[in-house]
Amino acid sequence: MGRILAIDYGTKRTGLAAIDPLKIIATALDTVETTQVLCFYATILKRSS
């Protein structure tokens, strides 16, 4: 089963959270500069593979 990534997009910073495997609770991953979101997302994908 996949997990859900929640994105709280902002003009300066973007918050990222992931839901637990049972899809009950979302936990904050990090807050990053909006310009760096794609790099951060790529890093998460590499780490989870």
mmCIF entry with sequence, helices, sheets and N, C-alpha, C, O atoms, coordinates in Angstrom:
data_MODEL
# 
_entry.id   MODEL 
# 
_entity.id                         1 
_entity.type                       polymer 
_entity.pdbx_number_of_molecules   1 
# 
_entity_poly.entity_id                      1 
_entity_poly.type                           'polypeptide(L)' 
_entity_poly.nstd_linkage                   no 
_entity_poly.nstd_monomer                   no 
_entity_poly.pdbx_seq_one_letter_code       MGRILAIDYGTKRTGLAAIDPLKIIATALDTVETTQVLCFYATILKRSS 
_entity_poly.pdbx_seq_one_letter_code_can   MGRILAIDYGTKRTGLAAIDPLKIIATALDTVETTQVLCFYATILKRSS 
_entity_poly.pdbx_strand_id                 A 
# 
loop_
_entity_poly_seq.entity_id 
_entity_poly_seq.num 
_entity_poly_seq.mon_id 
_entity_poly_seq.hetero 
1 1  MET n 
1 2  GLY n 
1 3  ARG n 
1 4  ILE n 
1 5  LEU n 
1 6  ALA n 
1 7  ILE n 
1 8  ASP n 
1 9  TYR n 
1 10 GLY n 
1 11 THR n 
1 12 LYS n 
1 13 ARG n 
1 14 THR n 
1 15 GLY n 
1 16 LEU n 
1 17 ALA n 
1 18 ALA n 
1 19 ILE n 
1 20 ASP n 
1 21 PRO n 
1 22 LEU n 
1 23 LYS n 
1 24 ILE n 
1 25 ILE n 
1 26 ALA n 
1 27 THR n 
1 28 ALA n 
1 29 LEU n 
1 30 ASP n 
1 31 THR n 
1 32 VAL n 
1 33 GLU n 
1 34 THR n 
1 35 THR n 
1 36 GLN n 
1 37 VAL n 
1 38 LEU n 
1 39 CYS n 
1 40 PHE n 
1 41 TYR n 
1 42 ALA n 
1 43 THR n 
1 44 ILE n 
1 45 LEU n 
1 46 LYS n 
1 47 ARG n 
1 48 SER n 
1 49 SER n 
# 
_struct_asym.id          A 
_struct_asym.entity_id   1 
# 
loop_
_struct_conf.conf_type_id 
_struct_conf.id 
_struct_conf.pdbx_PDB_helix_id 
_struct_conf.beg_label_comp_id 
_struct_conf.beg_label_asym_id 
_struct_conf.beg_label_seq_id 
_struct_conf.pdbx_beg_PDB_ins_code 
_struct_conf.end_label_comp_id 
_struct_conf.end_label_asym_id 
_struct_conf.end_label_seq_id 
_struct_conf.pdbx_end_PDB_ins_code 
_struct_conf.beg_auth_comp_id 
_struct_conf.beg_auth_asym_id 
_struct_conf.beg_auth_seq_id 
_struct_conf.end_auth_comp_id 
_struct_conf.end_auth_asym_id 
_struct_conf.end_auth_seq_id 
_struct_conf.pdbx_PDB_helix_class 
_struct_conf.details 
_struct_conf.pdbx_PDB_helix_length 
HELX_P HELX_P1 AA1 THR A 34 ? GLN A 36 ? THR A 34 GLN A 36 5 ? 3  
HELX_P HELX_P2 AA2 VAL A 37 ? SER A 48 ? VAL A 37 SER A 48 1 ? 12 
# 
_struct_conf_type.id          HELX_P 
_struct_conf_type.criteria    ? 
_struct_conf_type.reference   ? 
# 
_struct_sheet.id               AA1 
_struct_sheet.type             ? 
_struct_sheet.number_strands   3 
_struct_sheet.details          ? 
# 
loop_
_struct_sheet_order.sheet_id 
_struct_sheet_order.range_id_1 
_struct_sheet_order.range_id_2 
_struct_sheet_order.offset 
_struct_sheet_order.sense 
AA1 1 2 ? anti-parallel 
AA1 2 3 ? anti-parallel 
# 
loop_
_struct_sheet_range.sheet_id 
_struct_sheet_range.id 
_struct_sheet_range.beg_label_comp_id 
_struct_sheet_range.beg_label_asym_id 
_struct_sheet_range.beg_label_seq_id 
_struct_sheet_range.pdbx_beg_PDB_ins_code 
_struct_sheet_range.end_label_comp_id 
_struct_sheet_range.end_label_asym_id 
_struct_sheet_range.end_label_seq_id 
_struct_sheet_range.pdbx_end_PDB_ins_code 
_struct_sheet_range.beg_auth_comp_id 
_struct_sheet_range.beg_auth_asym_id 
_struct_sheet_range.beg_auth_seq_id 
_struct_sheet_range.end_auth_comp_id 
_struct_sheet_range.end_auth_asym_id 
_struct_sheet_range.end_auth_seq_id 
AA1 1 LEU A 5  ? ASP A 8  ? LEU A 5  ASP A 8  
AA1 2 ARG A 13 ? ILE A 19 ? ARG A 13 ILE A 19 
AA1 3 ALA A 26 ? GLU A 33 ? ALA A 26 GLU A 33 
# 
loop_
_atom_site.group_PDB 
_atom_site.id 
_atom_site.type_symbol 
_atom_site.label_atom_id 
_atom_site.label_alt_id 
_atom_site.label_comp_id 
_atom_site.label_asym_id 
_atom_site.label_entity_id 
_atom_site.label_seq_id 
_atom_site.pdbx_PDB_ins_code 
_atom_site.Cartn_x 
_atom_site.Cartn_y 
_atom_site.Cartn_z 
_atom_site.occupancy 
_atom_site.B_iso_or_equiv 
_atom_site.pdbx_formal_charge 
_atom_site.auth_seq_id 
_atom_site.auth_comp_id 
_atom_site.auth_asym_id 
_atom_site.auth_atom_id 
_atom_site.pdbx_PDB_model_num 
ATOM 1   N N  . MET A 1 1  ? 0.834  -1.190 0.000  1.00 0.00 ? 1  MET A N  1 
ATOM 2   C CA . MET A 1 1  ? 0.000  0.000  0.000  1.00 0.00 ? 1  MET A CA 1 
ATOM 3   C C  . MET A 1 1  ? 0.873  1.247  0.000  1.00 0.00 ? 1  MET A C  1 
ATOM 4   O O  . MET A 1 1  ? 1.877  1.312  0.709  1.00 0.00 ? 1  MET A O  1 
ATOM 5   N N  . GLY A 1 2  ? 0.493  2.211  -0.782 1.00 0.00 ? 2  GLY A N  1 
ATOM 6   C CA . GLY A 1 2  ? 1.214  3.476  -0.827 1.00 0.00 ? 2  GLY A CA 1 
ATOM 7   C C  . GLY A 1 2  ? 0.831  4.368  0.338  1.00 0.00 ? 2  GLY A C  1 
ATOM 8   O O  . GLY A 1 2  ? -0.115 4.095  1.077  1.00 0.00 ? 2  GLY A O  1 
ATOM 9   N N  . ARG A 1 3  ? 1.578  5.421  0.479  1.00 0.00 ? 3  ARG A N  1 
ATOM 10  C CA . ARG A 1 3  ? 1.287  6.404  1.516  1.00 0.00 ? 3  ARG A CA 1 
ATOM 11  C C  . ARG A 1 3  ? 0.888  7.701  0.860  1.00 0.00 ? 3  ARG A C  1 
ATOM 12  O O  . ARG A 1 3  ? 1.152  7.914  -0.323 1.00 0.00 ? 3  ARG A O  1 
ATOM 13  N N  . ILE A 1 4  ? 0.256  8.564  1.617  1.00 0.00 ? 4  ILE A N  1 
ATOM 14  C CA . ILE A 1 4  ? -0.216 9.839  1.105  1.00 0.00 ? 4  ILE A CA 1 
ATOM 15  C C  . ILE A 1 4  ? 0.708  10.943 1.586  1.00 0.00 ? 4  ILE A C  1 
ATOM 16  O O  . ILE A 1 4  ? 1.069  10.990 2.762  1.00 0.00 ? 4  ILE A O  1 
ATOM 17  N N  . LEU A 1 5  ? 1.089  11.829 0.679  1.00 0.00 ? 5  LEU A N  1 
ATOM 18  C CA . LEU A 1 5  ? 1.901  12.993 1.000  1.00 0.00 ? 5  LEU A CA 1 
ATOM 19  C C  . LEU A 1 5  ? 0.994  14.218 0.938  1.00 0.00 ? 5  LEU A C  1 
ATOM 20  O O  . LEU A 1 5  ? 0.378  14.491 -0.092 1.00 0.00 ? 5  LEU A O  1 
ATOM 21  N N  . ALA A 1 6  ? 0.915  14.946 2.036  1.00 0.00 ? 6  ALA A N  1 
ATOM 22  C CA . ALA A 1 6  ? 0.121  16.170 2.086  1.00 0.00 ? 6  ALA A CA 1 
ATOM 23  C C  . ALA A 1 6  ? 1.041  17.357 1.866  1.00 0.00 ? 6  ALA A C  1 
ATOM 24  O O  . ALA A 1 6  ? 2.131  17.417 2.435  1.00 0.00 ? 6  ALA A O  1 
ATOM 25  N N  . ILE A 1 7  ? 0.607  18.303 1.042  1.00 0.00 ? 7  ILE A N  1 
ATOM 26  C CA . ILE A 1 7  ? 1.408  19.477 0.720  1.00 0.00 ? 7  ILE A CA 1 
ATOM 27  C C  . ILE A 1 7  ? 0.619  20.730 1.049  1.00 0.00 ? 7  ILE A C  1 
ATOM 28  O O  . ILE A 1 7  ? -0.472 20.945 0.520  1.00 0.00 ? 7  ILE A O  1 
ATOM 29  N N  . ASP A 1 8  ? 1.172  21.552 1.921  1.00 0.00 ? 8  ASP A N  1 
ATOM 30  C CA . ASP A 1 8  ? 0.587  22.846 2.272  1.00 0.00 ? 8  ASP A CA 1 
ATOM 31  C C  . ASP A 1 8  ? 1.436  23.904 1.582  1.00 0.00 ? 8  ASP A C  1 
ATOM 32  O O  . ASP A 1 8  ? 2.405  24.414 2.145  1.00 0.00 ? 8  ASP A O  1 
ATOM 33  N N  . TYR A 1 9  ? 1.047  24.224 0.340  1.00 0.00 ? 9  TYR A N  1 
ATOM 34  C CA . TYR A 1 9  ? 1.845  25.097 -0.520 1.00 0.00 ? 9  TYR A CA 1 
ATOM 35  C C  . TYR A 1 9  ? 1.691  26.555 -0.112 1.00 0.00 ? 9  TYR A C  1 
ATOM 36  O O  . TYR A 1 9  ? 0.579  27.037 0.100  1.00 0.00 ? 9  TYR A O  1 
ATOM 37  N N  . GLY A 1 10 ? 2.813  27.248 -0.005 1.00 0.00 ? 10 GLY A N  1 
ATOM 38  C CA . GLY A 1 10 ? 2.815  28.674 0.290  1.00 0.00 ? 10 GLY A CA 1 
ATOM 39  C C  . GLY A 1 10 ? 3.754  29.399 -0.655 1.00 0.00 ? 10 GLY A C  1 
ATOM 40  O O  . GLY A 1 10 ? 4.567  28.768 -1.329 1.00 0.00 ? 10 GLY A O  1 
ATOM 41  N N  . THR A 1 11 ? 3.650  30.711 -0.710 1.00 0.00 ? 11 THR A N  1 
ATOM 42  C CA . THR A 1 11 ? 4.495  31.473 -1.623 1.00 0.00 ? 11 THR A CA 1 
ATOM 43  C C  . THR A 1 11 ? 5.945  31.511 -1.167 1.00 0.00 ? 11 THR A C  1 
ATOM 44  O O  . THR A 1 11 ? 6.847  31.615 -1.999 1.00 0.00 ? 11 THR A O  1 
ATOM 45  N N  . LYS A 1 12 ? 6.190  31.428 0.135  1.00 0.00 ? 12 LYS A N  1 
ATOM 46  C CA . LYS A 1 12 ? 7.565  31.439 0.651  1.00 0.00 ? 12 LYS A CA 1 
ATOM 47  C C  . LYS A 1 12 ? 8.013  30.072 1.137  1.00 0.00 ? 12 LYS A C  1 
ATOM 48  O O  . LYS A 1 12 ? 9.117  29.630 0.817  1.00 0.00 ? 12 LYS A O  1 
ATOM 49  N N  . ARG A 1 13 ? 7.173  29.403 1.900  1.00 0.00 ? 13 ARG A N  1 
ATOM 50  C CA . ARG A 1 13 ? 7.503  28.093 2.464  1.00 0.00 ? 13 ARG A CA 1 
ATOM 51  C C  . ARG A 1 13 ? 6.365  27.118 2.194  1.00 0.00 ? 13 ARG A C  1 
ATOM 52  O O  . ARG A 1 13 ? 5.207  27.511 2.054  1.00 0.00 ? 13 ARG A O  1 
ATOM 53  N N  . THR A 1 14 ? 6.720  25.840 2.126  1.00 0.00 ? 14 THR A N  1 
ATOM 54  C CA . THR A 1 14 ? 5.744  24.782 1.896  1.00 0.00 ? 14 THR A CA 1 
ATOM 55  C C  . THR A 1 14 ? 5.905  23.727 2.970  1.00 0.00 ? 14 THR A C  1 
ATOM 56  O O  . THR A 1 14 ? 7.015  23.271 3.245  1.00 0.00 ? 14 THR A O  1 
ATOM 57  N N  . GLY A 1 15 ? 4.798  23.343 3.573  1.00 0.00 ? 15 GLY A N  1 
ATOM 58  C CA . GLY A 1 15 ? 4.810  22.300 4.589  1.00 0.00 ? 15 GLY A CA 1 
ATOM 59  C C  . GLY A 1 15 ? 4.482  20.958 3.968  1.00 0.00 ? 15 GLY A C  1 
ATOM 60  O O  . GLY A 1 15 ? 3.608  20.864 3.107  1.00 0.00 ? 15 GLY A O  1 
ATOM 61  N N  . LEU A 1 16 ? 5.178  19.925 4.401  1.00 0.00 ? 16 LEU A N  1 
ATOM 62  C CA . LEU A 1 16 ? 4.966  18.572 3.891  1.00 0.00 ? 16 LEU A CA 1 
ATOM 63  C C  . LEU A 1 16 ? 4.682  17.636 5.055  1.00 0.00 ? 16 LEU A C  1 
ATOM 64  O O  . LEU A 1 16 ? 5.332  17.699 6.099  1.00 0.00 ? 16 LEU A O  1 
ATOM 65  N N  . ALA A 1 17 ? 3.704  16.771 4.859  1.00 0.00 ? 17 ALA A N  1 
ATOM 66  C CA . ALA A 1 17 ? 3.349  15.789 5.878  1.00 0.00 ? 17 ALA A CA 1 
ATOM 67  C C  . ALA A 1 17 ? 3.049  14.471 5.189  1.00 0.00 ? 17 ALA A C  1 
ATOM 68  O O  . ALA A 1 17 ? 2.685  14.451 4.013  1.00 0.00 ? 17 ALA A O  1 
ATOM 69  N N  . ALA A 1 18 ? 3.200  13.365 5.914  1.00 0.00 ? 18 ALA A N  1 
ATOM 70  C CA . ALA A 1 18 ? 2.899  12.035 5.383  1.00 0.00 ? 18 ALA A CA 1 
ATOM 71  C C  . ALA A 1 18 ? 1.941  11.334 6.333  1.00 0.00 ? 18 ALA A C  1 
ATOM 72  O O  . ALA A 1 18 ? 2.014  11.496 7.551  1.00 0.00 ? 18 ALA A O  1 
ATOM 73  N N  . ILE A 1 19 ? 1.047  10.557 5.754  1.00 0.00 ? 19 ILE A N  1 
ATOM 74  C CA . ILE A 1 19 ? 0.092  9.816  6.570  1.00 0.00 ? 19 ILE A CA 1 
ATOM 75  C C  . ILE A 1 19 ? 0.707  8.463  6.942  1.00 0.00 ? 19 ILE A C  1 
ATOM 76  O O  . ILE A 1 19 ? 1.510  7.913  6.190  1.00 0.00 ? 19 ILE A O  1 
ATOM 77  N N  . ASP A 1 20 ? 0.331  7.944  8.084  1.00 0.00 ? 20 ASP A N  1 
ATOM 78  C CA . ASP A 1 20 ? 0.872  6.664  8.542  1.00 0.00 ? 20 ASP A CA 1 
ATOM 79  C C  . ASP A 1 20 ? 0.332  5.522  7.668  1.00 0.00 ? 20 ASP A C  1 
ATOM 80  O O  . ASP A 1 20 ? -0.648 5.715  6.948  1.00 0.00 ? 20 ASP A O  1 
ATOM 81  N N  . PRO A 1 21 ? 0.955  4.339  7.721  1.00 0.00 ? 21 PRO A N  1 
ATOM 82  C CA . PRO A 1 21 ? 0.538  3.226  6.858  1.00 0.00 ? 21 PRO A CA 1 
ATOM 83  C C  . PRO A 1 21 ? -0.935 2.818  7.027  1.00 0.00 ? 21 PRO A C  1 
ATOM 84  O O  . PRO A 1 21 ? -1.536 2.301  6.085  1.00 0.00 ? 21 PRO A O  1 
ATOM 85  N N  . LEU A 1 22 ? -1.516 3.040  8.199  1.00 0.00 ? 22 LEU A N  1 
ATOM 86  C CA . LEU A 1 22 ? -2.928 2.707  8.413  1.00 0.00 ? 22 LEU A CA 1 
ATOM 87  C C  . LEU A 1 22 ? -3.875 3.820  7.969  1.00 0.00 ? 22 LEU A C  1 
ATOM 88  O O  . LEU A 1 22 ? -5.096 3.685  8.050  1.00 0.00 ? 22 LEU A O  1 
ATOM 89  N N  . LYS A 1 23 ? -3.290 4.921  7.500  1.00 0.00 ? 23 LYS A N  1 
ATOM 90  C CA . LYS A 1 23 ? -4.043 6.084  7.012  1.00 0.00 ? 23 LYS A CA 1 
ATOM 91  C C  . LYS A 1 23 ? -4.959 6.682  8.086  1.00 0.00 ? 23 LYS A C  1 
ATOM 92  O O  . LYS A 1 23 ? -6.130 6.980  7.849  1.00 0.00 ? 23 LYS A O  1 
ATOM 93  N N  . ILE A 1 24 ? -4.368 6.843  9.286  1.00 0.00 ? 24 ILE A N  1 
ATOM 94  C CA . ILE A 1 24 ? -5.111 7.414  10.410 1.00 0.00 ? 24 ILE A CA 1 
ATOM 95  C C  . ILE A 1 24 ? -4.583 8.792  10.786 1.00 0.00 ? 24 ILE A C  1 
ATOM 96  O O  . ILE A 1 24 ? -5.367 9.723  10.977 1.00 0.00 ? 24 ILE A O  1 
ATOM 97  N N  . ILE A 1 25 ? -3.261 8.935  10.896 1.00 0.00 ? 25 ILE A N  1 
ATOM 98  C CA . ILE A 1 25 ? -2.662 10.174 11.395 1.00 0.00 ? 25 ILE A CA 1 
ATOM 99  C C  . ILE A 1 25 ? -1.614 10.693 10.415 1.00 0.00 ? 25 ILE A C  1 
ATOM 100 O O  . ILE A 1 25 ? -0.768 9.941  9.930  1.00 0.00 ? 25 ILE A O  1 
ATOM 101 N N  . ALA A 1 26 ? -1.686 11.992 10.134 1.00 0.00 ? 26 ALA A N  1 
ATOM 102 C CA . ALA A 1 26 ? -0.652 12.633 9.315  1.00 0.00 ? 26 ALA A CA 1 
ATOM 103 C C  . ALA A 1 26 ? 0.412  13.209 10.244 1.00 0.00 ? 26 ALA A C  1 
ATOM 104 O O  . ALA A 1 26 ? 0.096  13.812 11.269 1.00 0.00 ? 26 ALA A O  1 
ATOM 105 N N  . THR A 1 27 ? 1.663  13.018 9.876  1.00 0.00 ? 27 THR A N  1 
ATOM 106 C CA . THR A 1 27 ? 2.783  13.512 10.665 1.00 0.00 ? 27 THR A CA 1 
ATOM 107 C C  . THR A 1 27 ? 3.618  14.455 9.814  1.00 0.00 ? 27 THR A C  1 
ATOM 108 O O  . THR A 1 27 ? 3.933  14.156 8.662  1.00 0.00 ? 27 THR A O  1 
ATOM 109 N N  . ALA A 1 28 ? 3.972  15.591 10.390 1.00 0.00 ? 28 ALA A N  1 
ATOM 110 C CA . ALA A 1 28 ? 4.771  16.570 9.657  1.00 0.00 ? 28 ALA A CA 1 
ATOM 111 C C  . ALA A 1 28 ? 6.125  15.994 9.292  1.00 0.00 ? 28 ALA A C  1 
ATOM 112 O O  . ALA A 1 28 ? 6.787  15.363 10.117 1.00 0.00 ? 28 ALA A O  1 
ATOM 113 N N  . LEU A 1 29 ? 6.535  16.216 8.042  1.00 0.00 ? 29 LEU A N  1 
ATOM 114 C CA . LEU A 1 29 ? 7.861  15.803 7.607  1.00 0.00 ? 29 LEU A CA 1 
ATOM 115 C C  . LEU A 1 29 ? 8.836  16.957 7.745  1.00 0.00 ? 29 LEU A C  1 
ATOM 116 O O  . LEU A 1 29 ? 9.881  16.841 8.386  1.00 0.00 ? 29 LEU A O  1 
ATOM 117 N N  . ASP A 1 30 ? 8.471  18.078 7.128  1.00 0.00 ? 30 ASP A N  1 
ATOM 118 C CA . ASP A 1 30 ? 9.380  19.222 7.131  1.00 0.00 ? 30 ASP A CA 1 
ATOM 119 C C  . ASP A 1 30 ? 8.674  20.428 6.536  1.00 0.00 ? 30 ASP A C  1 
ATOM 120 O O  . ASP A 1 30 ? 7.619  20.311 5.912  1.00 0.00 ? 30 ASP A O  1 
ATOM 121 N N  . THR A 1 31 ? 9.273  21.576 6.741  1.00 0.00 ? 31 THR A N  1 
ATOM 122 C CA . THR A 1 31 ? 8.876  22.807 6.070  1.00 0.00 ? 31 THR A CA 1 
ATOM 123 C C  . THR A 1 31 ? 10.088 23.267 5.286  1.00 0.00 ? 31 THR A C  1 
ATOM 124 O O  . THR A 1 31 ? 11.172 23.435 5.844  1.00 0.00 ? 31 THR A O  1 
ATOM 125 N N  . VAL A 1 32 ? 9.901  23.469 3.991  1.00 0.00 ? 32 VAL A N  1 
ATOM 126 C CA . VAL A 1 32 ? 11.010 23.847 3.123  1.00 0.00 ? 32 VAL A CA 1 
ATOM 127 C C  . VAL A 1 32 ? 10.654 25.102 2.340  1.00 0.00 ? 32 VAL A C  1 
ATOM 128 O O  . VAL A 1 32 ? 9.482  25.447 2.188  1.00 0.00 ? 32 VAL A O  1 
ATOM 129 N N  . GLU A 1 33 ? 11.682 25.772 1.850  1.00 0.00 ? 33 GLU A N  1 
ATOM 130 C CA . GLU A 1 33 ? 11.455 26.908 0.972  1.00 0.00 ? 33 GLU A CA 1 
ATOM 131 C C  . GLU A 1 33 ? 10.723 26.400 -0.267 1.00 0.00 ? 33 GLU A C  1 
ATOM 132 O O  . GLU A 1 33 ? 11.065 25.341 -0.794 1.00 0.00 ? 33 GLU A O  1 
ATOM 133 N N  . THR A 1 34 ? 9.740  27.128 -0.727 1.00 0.00 ? 34 THR A N  1 
ATOM 134 C CA . THR A 1 34 ? 8.929  26.690 -1.855 1.00 0.00 ? 34 THR A CA 1 
ATOM 135 C C  . THR A 1 34 ? 9.771  26.404 -3.089 1.00 0.00 ? 34 THR A C  1 
ATOM 136 O O  . THR A 1 34 ? 9.456  25.492 -3.853 1.00 0.00 ? 34 THR A O  1 
ATOM 137 N N  . THR A 1 35 ? 10.826 27.162 -3.291 1.00 0.00 ? 35 THR A N  1 
ATOM 138 C CA . THR A 1 35 ? 11.681 26.934 -4.460 1.00 0.00 ? 35 THR A CA 1 
ATOM 139 C C  . THR A 1 35 ? 12.428 25.605 -4.378 1.00 0.00 ? 35 THR A C  1 
ATOM 140 O O  . THR A 1 35 ? 12.935 25.127 -5.393 1.00 0.00 ? 35 THR A O  1 
ATOM 141 N N  . GLN A 1 36 ? 12.509 24.998 -3.190 1.00 0.00 ? 36 GLN A N  1 
ATOM 142 C CA . GLN A 1 36 ? 13.249 23.748 -2.986 1.00 0.00 ? 36 GLN A CA 1 
ATOM 143 C C  . GLN A 1 36 ? 12.339 22.520 -2.843 1.00 0.00 ? 36 GLN A C  1 
ATOM 144 O O  . GLN A 1 36 ? 12.822 21.426 -2.550 1.00 0.00 ? 36 GLN A O  1 
ATOM 145 N N  . VAL A 1 37 ? 11.034 22.694 -3.048 1.00 0.00 ? 37 VAL A N  1 
ATOM 146 C CA . VAL A 1 37 ? 10.098 21.590 -2.825 1.00 0.00 ? 37 VAL A CA 1 
ATOM 147 C C  . VAL A 1 37 ? 10.388 20.397 -3.734 1.00 0.00 ? 37 VAL A C  1 
ATOM 148 O O  . VAL A 1 37 ? 10.389 19.260 -3.265 1.00 0.00 ? 37 VAL A O  1 
ATOM 149 N N  . LEU A 1 38 ? 10.630 20.628 -5.006 1.00 0.00 ? 38 LEU A N  1 
ATOM 150 C CA . LEU A 1 38 ? 10.867 19.512 -5.922 1.00 0.00 ? 38 LEU A CA 1 
ATOM 151 C C  . LEU A 1 38 ? 12.125 18.738 -5.565 1.00 0.00 ? 38 LEU A C  1 
ATOM 152 O O  . LEU A 1 38 ? 12.144 17.512 -5.674 1.00 0.00 ? 38 LEU A O  1 
ATOM 153 N N  . CYS A 1 39 ? 13.174 19.428 -5.140 1.00 0.00 ? 39 CYS A N  1 
ATOM 154 C CA . CYS A 1 39 ? 14.404 18.745 -4.708 1.00 0.00 ? 39 CYS A CA 1 
ATOM 155 C C  . CYS A 1 39 ? 14.135 17.897 -3.464 1.00 0.00 ? 39 CYS A C  1 
ATOM 156 O O  . CYS A 1 39 ? 14.600 16.761 -3.372 1.00 0.00 ? 39 CYS A O  1 
ATOM 157 N N  . PHE A 1 40 ? 13.391 18.445 -2.518 1.00 0.00 ? 40 PHE A N  1 
ATOM 158 C CA . PHE A 1 40 ? 13.054 17.727 -1.290 1.00 0.00 ? 40 PHE A CA 1 
ATOM 159 C C  . PHE A 1 40 ? 12.213 16.497 -1.610 1.00 0.00 ? 40 PHE A C  1 
ATOM 160 O O  . PHE A 1 40 ? 12.445 15.420 -1.059 1.00 0.00 ? 40 PHE A O  1 
ATOM 161 N N  . TYR A 1 41 ? 11.241 16.658 -2.497 1.00 0.00 ? 41 TYR A N  1 
ATOM 162 C CA . TYR A 1 41 ? 10.374 15.561 -2.902 1.00 0.00 ? 41 TYR A CA 1 
ATOM 163 C C  . TYR A 1 41 ? 11.181 14.452 -3.579 1.00 0.00 ? 41 TYR A C  1 
ATOM 164 O O  . TYR A 1 41 ? 10.953 13.272 -3.311 1.00 0.00 ? 41 TYR A O  1 
ATOM 165 N N  . ALA A 1 42 ? 12.113 14.817 -4.444 1.00 0.00 ? 42 ALA A N  1 
ATOM 166 C CA . ALA A 1 42 ? 12.966 13.832 -5.118 1.00 0.00 ? 42 ALA A CA 1 
ATOM 167 C C  . ALA A 1 42 ? 13.790 13.050 -4.098 1.00 0.00 ? 42 ALA A C  1 
ATOM 168 O O  . ALA A 1 42 ? 13.968 11.840 -4.240 1.00 0.00 ? 42 ALA A O  1 
ATOM 169 N N  . THR A 1 43 ? 14.290 13.730 -3.082 1.00 0.00 ? 43 THR A N  1 
ATOM 170 C CA . THR A 1 43 ? 15.073 13.080 -2.029 1.00 0.00 ? 43 THR A CA 1 
ATOM 171 C C  . THR A 1 43 ? 14.220 12.067 -1.269 1.00 0.00 ? 43 THR A C  1 
ATOM 172 O O  . THR A 1 43 ? 14.684 10.966 -0.972 1.00 0.00 ? 43 THR A O  1 
ATOM 173 N N  . ILE A 1 44 ? 12.995 12.426 -0.958 1.00 0.00 ? 44 ILE A N  1 
ATOM 174 C CA . ILE A 1 44 ? 12.076 11.517 -0.249 1.00 0.00 ? 44 ILE A CA 1 
ATOM 175 C C  . ILE A 1 44 ? 11.808 10.285 -1.102 1.00 0.00 ? 44 ILE A C  1 
ATOM 176 O O  . ILE A 1 44 ? 11.809 9.165  -0.591 1.00 0.00 ? 44 ILE A O  1 
ATOM 177 N N  . LEU A 1 45 ? 11.579 10.480 -2.390 1.00 0.00 ? 45 LEU A N  1 
ATOM 178 C CA . LEU A 1 45 ? 11.298 9.345  -3.273 1.00 0.00 ? 45 LEU A CA 1 
ATOM 179 C C  . LEU A 1 45 ? 12.487 8.399  -3.368 1.00 0.00 ? 45 LEU A C  1 
ATOM 180 O O  . LEU A 1 45 ? 12.308 7.181  -3.374 1.00 0.00 ? 45 LEU A O  1 
ATOM 181 N N  . LYS A 1 46 ? 13.689 8.939  -3.442 1.00 0.00 ? 46 LYS A N  1 
ATOM 182 C CA . LYS A 1 46 ? 14.894 8.107  -3.498 1.00 0.00 ? 46 LYS A CA 1 
ATOM 183 C C  . LYS A 1 46 ? 15.064 7.308  -2.209 1.00 0.00 ? 46 LYS A C  1 
ATOM 184 O O  . LYS A 1 46 ? 15.427 6.131  -2.237 1.00 0.00 ? 46 LYS A O  1 
ATOM 185 N N  . ARG A 1 47 ? 14.796 7.965  -1.078 1.00 0.00 ? 47 ARG A N  1 
ATOM 186 C CA . ARG A 1 47 ? 14.957 7.328  0.227  1.00 0.00 ? 47 ARG A CA 1 
ATOM 187 C C  . ARG A 1 47 ? 13.948 6.200  0.436  1.00 0.00 ? 47 ARG A C  1 
ATOM 188 O O  . ARG A 1 47 ? 14.265 5.199  1.078  1.00 0.00 ? 47 ARG A O  1 
ATOM 189 N N  . SER A 1 48 ? 12.738 6.352  -0.100 1.00 0.00 ? 48 SER A N  1 
ATOM 190 C CA . SER A 1 48 ? 11.690 5.355  0.127  1.00 0.00 ? 48 SER A CA 1 
ATOM 191 C C  . SER A 1 48 ? 11.762 4.180  -0.848 1.00 0.00 ? 48 SER A C  1 
ATOM 192 O O  . SER A 1 48 ? 11.066 3.181  -0.670 1.00 0.00 ? 48 SER A O  1 
ATOM 193 N N  . SER A 1 49 ? 12.588 4.297  -1.858 1.00 0.00 ? 49 SER A N  1 
ATOM 194 C CA . SER A 1 49 ? 12.685 3.198  -2.851 1.00 0.00 ? 49 SER A CA 1 
ATOM 195 C C  . SER A 1 49 ? 13.570 2.084  -2.367 1.00 0.00 ? 49 SER A C  1 
ATOM 196 O O  . SER A 1 49 ? 13.758 1.093  -3.073 1.00 0.00 ? 49 SER A O  1 
# 
